[in-house]
């Protein structure tokens, strides 16, 4: 099993039988599929807000503007005590055995 890091920074697990396949993997990922036109029947098409007076558009520029103009909140402090946990180390003899763990 090969672990190859893609452009998004996420790991992708690719099962390859031969090592030379890894040379072609990035070339294969570079290909882009063309955008296809998809027919949507009229009964499934969304309502055009310009045609209706009482319809509030879902994707309106004002929604993004109000969110962008909001003041930036201060980052919440999240202390999980990891420094103390790493300094303490594992508890020898007090850990449950693997037989008692649920499957």
N, CA, C and O atoms as CSV, one atom per row, in Angstrom:
chain,resi,resn,atom,element,x,y,z
A,1,UNK,N,N,0.848,-1.172,0.000
A,1,UNK,CA,C,0.000,0.000,0.000
A,1,UNK,C,C,0.893,1.233,0.000
A,1,UNK,O,O,1.831,1.323,0.792
A,2,UNK,N,N,0.610,2.164,-0.866
A,2,UNK,CA,C,1.355,3.410,-0.975
A,2,UNK,C,C,0.545,4.517,-0.345
A,2,UNK,O,O,-0.681,4.537,-0.457
A,3,UNK,N,N,1.215,5.431,0.310
A,3,UNK,CA,C,0.563,6.629,0.822
A,3,UNK,C,C,1.157,7.798,0.059
A,3,UNK,O,O,2.338,8.114,0.203
A,4,UNK,N,N,0.328,8.436,-0.753
A,4,UNK,CA,C,0.786,9.535,-1.590
A,4,UNK,C,C,0.059,10.793,-1.161
A,4,UNK,O,O,-1.161,10.780,-0.999
A,5,UNK,N,N,0.783,11.861,-0.979
A,5,UNK,CA,C,0.184,13.115,-0.549
A,5,UNK,C,C,-0.273,13.882,-1.785
A,5,UNK,O,O,0.525,14.168,-2.679
A,6,UNK,N,N,-1.562,14.213,-1.829
A,6,UNK,CA,C,-2.069,14.940,-2.986
A,6,UNK,C,C,-1.927,16.440,-2.763
A,6,UNK,O,O,-1.387,16.871,-1.744
A,7,UNK,N,N,-2.408,17.232,-3.710
A,7,UNK,CA,C,-2.211,18.677,-3.663
A,7,UNK,C,C,-2.972,19.340,-2.523
A,7,UNK,O,O,-2.599,20.431,-2.093
A,8,UNK,N,N,-4.028,18.708,-2.025
A,8,UNK,CA,C,-4.813,19.289,-0.944
A,8,UNK,C,C,-4.155,19.103,0.414
A,8,UNK,O,O,-4.608,19.695,1.394
A,9,UNK,N,N,-3.137,18.326,0.500
A,9,UNK,CA,C,-2.480,18.083,1.777
A,9,UNK,C,C,-3.090,16.918,2.529
A,9,UNK,O,O,-2.694,16.647,3.663
A,10,UNK,N,N,-4.038,16.228,1.934
A,10,UNK,CA,C,-4.655,15.060,2.556
A,10,UNK,C,C,-3.956,13.807,2.035
A,10,UNK,O,O,-3.450,13.779,0.913
A,11,UNK,N,N,-3.940,12.798,2.855
A,11,UNK,CA,C,-3.319,11.553,2.435
A,11,UNK,C,C,-4.317,10.710,1.647
A,11,UNK,O,O,-5.486,10.605,2.016
A,12,UNK,N,N,-3.843,10.119,0.569
A,12,UNK,CA,C,-4.651,9.249,-0.265
A,12,UNK,C,C,-4.008,7.871,-0.248
A,12,UNK,O,O,-2.822,7.725,-0.545
A,13,UNK,N,N,-4.786,6.877,0.096
A,13,UNK,CA,C,-4.266,5.514,0.119
A,13,UNK,C,C,-4.548,4.879,-1.231
A,13,UNK,O,O,-5.705,4.718,-1.619
A,14,UNK,N,N,-3.508,4.526,-1.933
A,14,UNK,CA,C,-3.631,3.933,-3.252
A,14,UNK,C,C,-2.963,2.566,-3.201
A,14,UNK,O,O,-1.802,2.445,-2.812
A,15,UNK,N,N,-3.695,1.559,-3.589
A,15,UNK,CA,C,-3.142,0.211,-3.603
A,15,UNK,C,C,-2.521,-0.026,-4.971
A,15,UNK,O,O,-3.226,-0.064,-5.980
A,16,UNK,N,N,-1.231,-0.180,-5.007
A,16,UNK,CA,C,-0.519,-0.394,-6.261
A,16,UNK,C,C,0.259,-1.703,-6.175
A,16,UNK,O,O,0.852,-2.031,-5.148
A,17,UNK,N,N,0.240,-2.430,-7.271
A,17,UNK,CA,C,0.937,-3.704,-7.315
A,17,UNK,C,C,2.390,-3.538,-7.731
A,17,UNK,O,O,3.244,-4.330,-7.331
A,18,UNK,N,N,2.682,-2.511,-8.533
A,18,UNK,CA,C,4.031,-2.326,-9.043
A,18,UNK,C,C,4.507,-0.925,-8.690
A,18,UNK,O,O,3.726,0.026,-8.727
A,19,UNK,N,N,5.769,-0.797,-8.351
A,19,UNK,CA,C,6.300,0.477,-7.881
A,19,UNK,C,C,6.308,1.552,-8.952
A,19,UNK,O,O,6.178,2.731,-8.624
A,20,UNK,N,N,6.453,1.193,-10.214
A,20,UNK,CA,C,6.528,2.213,-11.257
A,20,UNK,C,C,5.187,2.923,-11.465
A,20,UNK,O,O,5.140,3.950,-12.142
A,21,UNK,N,N,4.100,2.399,-10.898
A,21,UNK,CA,C,2.801,3.075,-11.006
A,21,UNK,C,C,2.813,4.413,-10.279
A,21,UNK,O,O,2.050,5.312,-10.633
A,22,UNK,N,N,3.657,4.557,-9.279
A,22,UNK,CA,C,3.737,5.820,-8.542
A,22,UNK,C,C,4.257,6.943,-9.430
A,22,UNK,O,O,3.949,8.109,-9.187
A,23,UNK,N,N,5.036,6.615,-10.451
A,23,UNK,CA,C,5.537,7.638,-11.370
A,23,UNK,C,C,4.416,8.258,-12.189
A,23,UNK,O,O,4.506,9.424,-12.576
A,24,UNK,N,N,3.373,7.503,-12.455
A,24,UNK,CA,C,2.276,7.978,-13.294
A,24,UNK,C,C,1.133,8.579,-12.488
A,24,UNK,O,O,0.215,9.161,-13.067
A,25,UNK,N,N,1.168,8.451,-11.177
A,25,UNK,CA,C,0.039,8.879,-10.349
A,25,UNK,C,C,-0.204,10.378,-10.448
A,25,UNK,O,O,-1.351,10.794,-10.612
A,26,UNK,N,N,0.832,11.202,-10.356
A,26,UNK,CA,C,0.647,12.650,-10.414
A,26,UNK,C,C,0.196,13.100,-11.791
A,26,UNK,O,O,-0.600,14.032,-11.903
A,27,UNK,N,N,0.692,12.453,-12.849
A,27,UNK,CA,C,0.234,12.796,-14.196
A,27,UNK,C,C,-1.246,12.485,-14.359
A,27,UNK,O,O,-1.963,13.204,-15.054
A,28,UNK,N,N,-1.697,11.428,-13.727
A,28,UNK,CA,C,-3.101,11.068,-13.818
A,28,UNK,C,C,-3.973,12.092,-13.087
A,28,UNK,O,O,-5.091,12.371,-13.520
A,29,UNK,N,N,-3.474,12.647,-11.993
A,29,UNK,CA,C,-4.243,13.619,-11.216
A,29,UNK,C,C,-4.304,14.988,-11.883
A,29,UNK,O,O,-5.167,15.794,-11.536
A,30,UNK,N,N,-3.425,15.272,-12.819
A,30,UNK,CA,C,-3.401,16.581,-13.473
A,30,UNK,C,C,-4.541,16.757,-14.464
A,30,UNK,O,O,-4.937,17.889,-14.745
A,31,UNK,N,N,-5.077,15.668,-14.998
A,31,UNK,CA,C,-6.141,15.759,-15.993
A,31,UNK,C,C,-7.405,16.319,-15.353
A,31,UNK,O,O,-7.807,15.898,-14.269
A,32,UNK,N,N,-8.018,17.269,-16.036
A,32,UNK,CA,C,-9.266,17.868,-15.568
A,32,UNK,C,C,-10.394,17.420,-16.481
A,32,UNK,O,O,-10.255,17.414,-17.704
A,33,UNK,N,N,-11.507,17.047,-15.877
A,33,UNK,CA,C,-12.665,16.663,-16.661
A,33,UNK,C,C,-13.397,17.911,-17.126
A,33,UNK,O,O,-13.505,18.877,-16.371
A,34,UNK,N,N,-13.902,17.911,-18.352
A,34,UNK,CA,C,-14.640,19.086,-18.823
A,34,UNK,C,C,-15.990,19.183,-18.116
A,34,UNK,O,O,-16.575,18.172,-17.726
A,35,UNK,N,N,-16.470,20.406,-17.958
A,35,UNK,CA,C,-17.772,20.630,-17.338
A,35,UNK,C,C,-18.857,20.283,-18.349
A,35,UNK,O,O,-18.865,20.806,-19.463
A,36,UNK,N,N,-19.760,19.412,-17.965
A,36,UNK,CA,C,-20.843,18.993,-18.847
A,36,UNK,C,C,-22.102,19.789,-18.533
A,36,UNK,O,O,-22.370,20.128,-17.380
A,37,UNK,N,N,-22.863,20.079,-19.569
A,37,UNK,CA,C,-24.157,20.725,-19.389
A,37,UNK,C,C,-25.143,19.681,-18.878
A,37,UNK,O,O,-25.232,18.584,-19.428
A,38,UNK,N,N,-25.871,20.017,-17.841
A,38,UNK,CA,C,-26.845,19.107,-17.259
A,38,UNK,C,C,-28.223,19.717,-17.436
A,38,UNK,O,O,-28.459,20.860,-17.046
A,39,UNK,N,N,-29.128,18.953,-18.023
A,39,UNK,CA,C,-30.486,19.439,-18.216
A,39,UNK,C,C,-31.263,19.242,-16.921
A,39,UNK,O,O,-31.317,18.138,-16.378
A,40,UNK,N,N,-31.859,20.316,-16.435
A,40,UNK,CA,C,-32.698,20.269,-15.248
A,40,UNK,C,C,-34.118,20.578,-15.700
A,40,UNK,O,O,-34.360,21.639,-16.275
A,41,UNK,N,N,-35.063,19.673,-15.452
A,41,UNK,CA,C,-36.440,19.929,-15.864
A,41,UNK,C,C,-36.974,21.209,-15.210
A,41,UNK,O,O,-36.562,21.558,-14.104
A,42,UNK,N,N,-37.884,21.903,-15.890
A,42,UNK,CA,C,-38.385,23.185,-15.364
A,42,UNK,C,C,-38.997,23.084,-13.971
A,42,UNK,O,O,-38.880,24.024,-13.185
A,43,UNK,N,N,-39.645,21.972,-13.648
A,43,UNK,CA,C,-40.273,21.853,-12.326
A,43,UNK,C,C,-39.236,21.725,-11.212
A,43,UNK,O,O,-39.568,21.920,-10.043
A,44,UNK,N,N,-37.981,21.399,-11.554
A,44,UNK,CA,C,-36.926,21.267,-10.549
A,44,UNK,C,C,-35.970,22.455,-10.531
A,44,UNK,O,O,-35.045,22.488,-9.719
A,45,UNK,N,N,-36.175,23.417,-11.402
A,45,UNK,CA,C,-35.305,24.587,-11.444
A,45,UNK,C,C,-35.688,25.552,-10.326
A,45,UNK,O,O,-36.872,25.697,-10.022
A,46,UNK,N,N,-34.712,26.215,-9.709
A,46,UNK,CA,C,-35.036,27.172,-8.643
A,46,UNK,C,C,-35.745,28.398,-9.207
A,46,UNK,O,O,-35.622,28.723,-10.388
A,47,UNK,N,N,-36.483,29.064,-8.340
A,47,UNK,CA,C,-37.211,30.262,-8.739
A,47,UNK,C,C,-36.218,31.395,-8.942
A,47,UNK,O,O,-35.317,31.592,-8.127
A,48,UNK,N,N,-36.380,32.130,-10.016
A,48,UNK,CA,C,-35.524,33.278,-10.293
A,48,UNK,C,C,-35.997,34.445,-9.429
A,48,UNK,O,O,-37.137,34.880,-9.590
A,49,UNK,N,N,-35.176,34.970,-8.521
A,49,UNK,CA,C,-35.622,36.053,-7.629
A,49,UNK,C,C,-35.941,37.344,-8.372
A,49,UNK,O,O,-36.670,38.187,-7.849
A,50,UNK,N,N,-35.418,37.513,-9.568
A,50,UNK,CA,C,-35.726,38.728,-10.321
A,50,UNK,C,C,-37.149,38.698,-10.859
A,50,UNK,O,O,-37.739,39.749,-11.109
A,51,UNK,N,N,-37.707,37.500,-11.039
A,51,UNK,CA,C,-39.070,37.378,-11.544
A,51,UNK,C,C,-40.109,37.519,-10.445
A,51,UNK,O,O,-41.240,37.919,-10.721
A,52,UNK,N,N,-39.761,37.206,-9.226
A,52,UNK,CA,C,-40.707,37.228,-8.112
A,52,UNK,C,C,-40.350,38.349,-7.148
A,52,UNK,O,O,-39.178,38.557,-6.834
A,53,UNK,N,N,-41.358,39.066,-6.681
A,53,UNK,CA,C,-41.130,40.168,-5.749
A,53,UNK,C,C,-40.977,39.692,-4.311
A,53,UNK,O,O,-40.240,40.304,-3.539
A,54,UNK,N,N,-41.657,38.614,-3.936
A,54,UNK,CA,C,-41.657,38.184,-2.539
A,54,UNK,C,C,-40.639,37.086,-2.237
A,54,UNK,O,O,-40.643,36.541,-1.133
A,55,UNK,N,N,-39.779,36.752,-3.176
A,55,UNK,CA,C,-38.786,35.700,-2.968
A,55,UNK,C,C,-37.466,36.333,-2.540
A,55,UNK,O,O,-36.947,37.223,-3.214
A,56,UNK,N,N,-36.928,35.865,-1.409
A,56,UNK,CA,C,-35.628,36.331,-0.939
A,56,UNK,C,C,-34.570,35.398,-1.521
A,56,UNK,O,O,-34.647,34.187,-1.313
A,57,UNK,N,N,-33.600,35.922,-2.233
A,57,UNK,CA,C,-32.593,35.041,-2.838
A,57,UNK,C,C,-31.707,34.396,-1.777
A,57,UNK,O,O,-31.368,35.008,-0.764
A,58,UNK,N,N,-31.345,33.147,-2.039
A,58,UNK,CA,C,-30.470,32.423,-1.114
A,58,UNK,C,C,-29.046,32.938,-1.195
A,58,UNK,O,O,-28.367,33.046,-0.173
A,59,UNK,N,N,-28.592,33.251,-2.376
A,59,UNK,CA,C,-27.213,33.681,-2.568
A,59,UNK,C,C,-27.217,35.147,-2.975
A,59,UNK,O,O,-27.139,35.483,-4.156
A,60,UNK,N,N,-27.307,35.990,-1.996
A,60,UNK,CA,C,-27.348,37.425,-2.255
A,60,UNK,C,C,-26.045,38.032,-1.773
A,60,UNK,O,O,-25.468,37.570,-0.789
A,61,UNK,N,N,-25.586,39.049,-2.447
A,61,UNK,CA,C,-24.308,39.672,-2.101
A,61,UNK,C,C,-24.327,40.248,-0.693
A,61,UNK,O,O,-23.290,40.279,-0.030
A,62,UNK,N,N,-25.482,40.703,-0.222
A,62,UNK,CA,C,-25.551,41.322,1.101
A,62,UNK,C,C,-25.236,40.328,2.212
A,62,UNK,O,O,-24.705,40.715,3.253
A,63,UNK,N,N,-25.556,39.054,2.004
A,63,UNK,CA,C,-25.274,38.065,3.035
A,63,UNK,C,C,-23.773,37.928,3.253
A,63,UNK,O,O,-23.331,37.832,4.398
A,64,UNK,N,N,-22.986,37.918,2.196
A,64,UNK,CA,C,-21.539,37.811,2.324
A,64,UNK,C,C,-20.914,39.078,2.866
A,64,UNK,O,O,-19.923,39.019,3.594
A,65,UNK,N,N,-21.490,40.245,2.515
A,65,UNK,CA,C,-20.950,41.525,2.968
A,65,UNK,C,C,-21.133,41.683,4.470
A,65,UNK,O,O,-20.212,42.123,5.158
A,66,UNK,N,N,-22.302,41.332,4.990
A,66,UNK,CA,C,-22.532,41.483,6.429
A,66,UNK,C,C,-21.618,40.562,7.224
A,66,UNK,O,O,-21.134,40.939,8.291
A,67,UNK,N,N,-21.380,39.376,6.722
A,67,UNK,CA,C,-20.488,38.460,7.430
A,67,UNK,C,C,-19.053,38.975,7.407
A,67,UNK,O,O,-18.334,38.850,8.399
A,68,UNK,N,N,-18.632,39.551,6.287
A,68,UNK,CA,C,-17.264,40.045,6.162
A,68,UNK,C,C,-17.027,41.287,7.016
A,68,UNK,O,O,-15.909,41.514,7.478
A,69,UNK,N,N,-18.070,42.093,7.231
A,69,UNK,CA,C,-17.899,43.329,7.999
A,69,UNK,C,C,-18.019,43.115,9.496
A,69,UNK,O,O,-17.763,44.043,10.263
A,70,UNK,N,N,-18.395,41.934,9.934
A,70,UNK,CA,C,-18.487,41.674,11.365
A,70,UNK,C,C,-17.095,41.728,11.979
A,70,UNK,O,O,-16.099,41.383,11.343
A,71,UNK,N,N,-17.054,42.166,13.219
A,71,UNK,CA,C,-15.754,42.254,13.889
A,71,UNK,C,C,-15.189,40.850,14.110
A,71,UNK,O,O,-15.928,39.889,14.322
A,72,UNK,N,N,-13.897,40.761,14.055
A,72,UNK,CA,C,-13.230,39.476,14.226
A,72,UNK,C,C,-13.252,39.116,15.703
A,72,UNK,O,O,-12.827,39.894,16.557
A,73,UNK,N,N,-13.753,37.928,15.982
A,73,UNK,CA,C,-13.824,37.495,17.372
A,73,UNK,C,C,-12.452,37.035,17.853
A,73,UNK,O,O,-11.642,36.512,17.088
A,74,UNK,N,N,-12.223,37.245,19.128
A,74,UNK,CA,C,-10.968,36.794,19.720
A,74,UNK,C,C,-10.968,35.273,19.776
A,74,UNK,O,O,-11.989,34.656,20.081
A,75,UNK,N,N,-9.847,34.686,19.487
A,75,UNK,CA,C,-9.750,33.228,19.484
A,75,UNK,C,C,-9.996,32.681,20.879
A,75,UNK,O,O,-9.498,33.223,21.866
A,76,UNK,N,N,-10.761,31.613,20.953
A,76,UNK,CA,C,-11.070,30.997,22.237
A,76,UNK,C,C,-9.844,30.237,22.739
A,76,UNK,O,O,-9.128,29.603,21.964
A,77,UNK,N,N,-9.621,30.313,24.032
A,77,UNK,CA,C,-8.484,29.632,24.626
A,77,UNK,C,C,-8.893,28.200,24.912
A,77,UNK,O,O,-9.875,27.950,25.611
A,78,UNK,N,N,-8.144,27.275,24.376
A,78,UNK,CA,C,-8.454,25.861,24.554
A,78,UNK,C,C,-7.216,25.166,25.093
A,78,UNK,O,O,-6.296,24.840,24.343
A,79,UNK,N,N,-7.201,24.947,26.377
A,79,UNK,CA,C,-6.078,24.257,27.000
A,79,UNK,C,C,-6.540,22.861,27.372
A,79,UNK,O,O,-7.357,22.688,28.276
A,80,UNK,N,N,-6.029,21.897,26.691
A,80,UNK,CA,C,-6.394,20.524,26.965
A,80,UNK,C,C,-5.421,19.859,27.938
A,80,UNK,O,O,-5.570,18.676,28.243
A,81,UNK,N,N,-4.444,20.589,28.418
A,81,UNK,CA,C,-3.481,20.033,29.352
A,81,UNK,C,C,-2.561,19.013,28.705
A,81,UNK,O,O,-2.133,18.060,29.356
A,82,UNK,N,N,-2.254,19.203,27.428
A,82,UNK,CA,C,-1.420,18.227,26.731
A,82,UNK,C,C,0.018,18.234,27.234
A,82,UNK,O,O,0.675,17.193,27.245
A,83,UNK,N,N,0.515,19.404,27.653
A,83,UNK,CA,C,1.873,19.465,28.185
A,83,UNK,C,C,2.016,18.628,29.447
A,83,UNK,O,O,3.001,17.910,29.624
A,84,UNK,N,N,1.026,18.729,30.314
A,84,UNK,CA,C,1.043,17.948,31.551
A,84,UNK,C,C,0.892,16.461,31.234
A,84,UNK,O,O,1.533,15.623,31.868
A,85,UNK,N,N,0.051,16.134,30.262
A,85,UNK,CA,C,-0.156,14.747,29.880
A,85,UNK,C,C,1.113,14.138,29.298
A,85,UNK,O,O,1.459,12.998,29.607
A,86,UNK,N,N,1.806,14.904,28.452
A,86,UNK,CA,C,3.039,14.397,27.860
A,86,UNK,C,C,4.145,14.277,28.907
A,86,UNK,O,O,4.966,13.362,28.834
A,87,UNK,N,N,4.176,15.181,29.872
A,87,UNK,CA,C,5.183,15.103,30.921
A,87,UNK,C,C,4.941,13.948,31.871
A,87,UNK,O,O,5.881,13.356,32.401
A,88,UNK,N,N,3.672,13.633,32.082
A,88,UNK,CA,C,3.321,12.562,33.006
A,88,UNK,C,C,3.645,11.197,32.411
A,88,UNK,O,O,4.104,10.309,33.130
A,89,UNK,N,N,3.419,11.014,31.125
A,89,UNK,CA,C,3.701,9.740,30.482
A,89,UNK,C,C,2.603,8.735,30.731
A,89,UNK,O,O,1.633,9.028,31.430
A,90,UNK,N,N,2.745,7.558,30.166
A,90,UNK,CA,C,1.710,6.535,30.341
A,90,UNK,C,C,1.734,5.970,31.753
A,90,UNK,O,O,2.782,5.881,32.391
A,91,UNK,N,N,0.564,5.597,32.215
A,91,UNK,CA,C,0.447,4.979,33.531
A,91,UNK,C,C,0.719,3.485,33.375
A,91,UNK,O,O,-0.095,2.755,32.811
A,92,UNK,N,N,1.849,3.044,33.870
A,92,UNK,CA,C,2.253,1.649,33.717
A,92,UNK,C,C,1.487,0.807,34.722
A,92,UNK,O,O,1.440,1.123,35.910
A,93,UNK,N,N,0.887,-0.268,34.231
A,93,UNK,CA,C,0.170,-1.185,35.102
A,93,UNK,C,C,-1.262,-0.776,35.363
A,93,UNK,O,O,-2.024,-1.581,35.898
A,94,UNK,N,N,-1.667,0.430,35.015
A,94,UNK,CA,C,-3.030,0.884,35.271
A,94,UNK,C,C,-3.851,0.989,33.991
A,94,UNK,O,O,-5.001,1.427,34.024
A,95,UNK,N,N,-3.272,0.593,32.875
A,95,UNK,CA,C,-4.010,0.654,31.620
A,95,UNK,C,C,-4.832,-0.610,31.457
A,95,UNK,O,O,-4.383,-1.685,31.855
A,96,UNK,N,N,-6.028,-0.511,30.881
A,96,UNK,CA,C,-6.849,-1.715,30.709
A,96,UNK,C,C,-6.234,-2.631,29.663
A,96,UNK,O,O,-5.550,-2.187,28.740
A,97,UNK,N,N,-6.493,-3.907,29.833
A,97,UNK,CA,C,-5.970,-4.858,28.852
A,97,UNK,C,C,-6.819,-4.784,27.589
A,97,UNK,O,O,-7.951,-4.300,27.617
A,98,UNK,N,N,-6.274,-5.259,26.503
A,98,UNK,CA,C,-6.989,-5.222,25.232
A,98,UNK,C,C,-8.194,-6.149,25.226
A,98,UNK,O,O,-9.101,-5.978,24.412
A,99,UNK,N,N,-8.216,-7.126,26.122
A,99,UNK,CA,C,-9.337,-8.064,26.176
A,99,UNK,C,C,-10.606,-7.374,26.672
A,99,UNK,O,O,-11.708,-7.795,26.320
A,100,UNK,N,N,-10.475,-6.330,27.476
A,100,UNK,CA,C,-11.633,-5.662,28.058
A,100,UNK,C,C,-12.213,-4.583,27.154
A,100,UNK,O,O,-13.295,-4.069,27.434
A,101,UNK,N,N,-11.523,-4.232,26.084
A,101,UNK,CA,C,-11.996,-3.166,25.212
A,101,UNK,C,C,-13.113,-3.670,24.304
A,101,UNK,O,O,-13.072,-4.813,23.849
A,102,UNK,N,N,-14.123,-2.816,24.033
A,102,UNK,CA,C,-15.204,-3.248,23.130
A,102,UNK,C,C,-14.712,-3.315,21.696
A,102,UNK,O,O,-13.764,-2.626,21.320
A,103,UNK,N,N,-15.351,-4.132,20.917
A,103,UNK,CA,C,-14.993,-4.263,19.496
A,103,UNK,C,C,-15.957,-3.503,18.662
A,103,UNK,O,O,-15.832,-3.484,17.437
